[in-house]
Amino acid sequence: MSEAAKPRPEFRNINIFKDVPTYRMPLAAIVSILHRVSGALIFMLLPLVIWLFDKSLTSEHSFRQFTSAFSAGLWIFPGWLVKLAALALIWAYLHHLIAGVRHLYMDATHCLAKEFGKSTAAATLALSLALTAILGAKLFGLY
């Protein structure tokens, strides 16, 4: 081995308290993590969705129960908490759908440039939050 050989890089452990809070995640990574979170949220709220769907379609009486769940509440949960859970479900569905379309488009076109990923991640966040705000305003009776 020659003396002019480059020294091997030194890898140290990451200090969770010093290094992790200062690390700045790229926007595409945040969207990817939120895509997974929204999928998990949709899965966890699936019993609520099935119950709401059943109540909304079974009969006129059950539809009145469905609509009263958002005003009077449901079991021990007040109406605002039911609306908040519905709003979380709306955001999860919209974000998961838009991020999934983004991933499908990137896979189909093989467009993997860093700037394209950053701009589509920003568009995904903006679109999902804007649509959630519009539908949330309708849910909470602002229009």
Disulfide bonds with the S-S distance in Angstrom:
none
